[in-house]
């Protein structure tokens, strides 16, 4: 998937899940649309995304 983080054992990217959630999908919608996905996968993706954001540095002062 071009180096993007994915859900282990799938071709579902963390980005896809974030975009679906931002677009209004619910956990139930995601679990129905992607039968290989679990609630734990989705929660781990959210935690991963939060960790990435927490470690970003702001470039506004550059």
Buried (B, 14 or more C-beta within 10 A) or exposed (E): EEEEEBBEEEEBBBBBBBEBBEEEBEEEEBBEEBEEBEEEBBEBBBEBBEEEEEEEEEEEEE
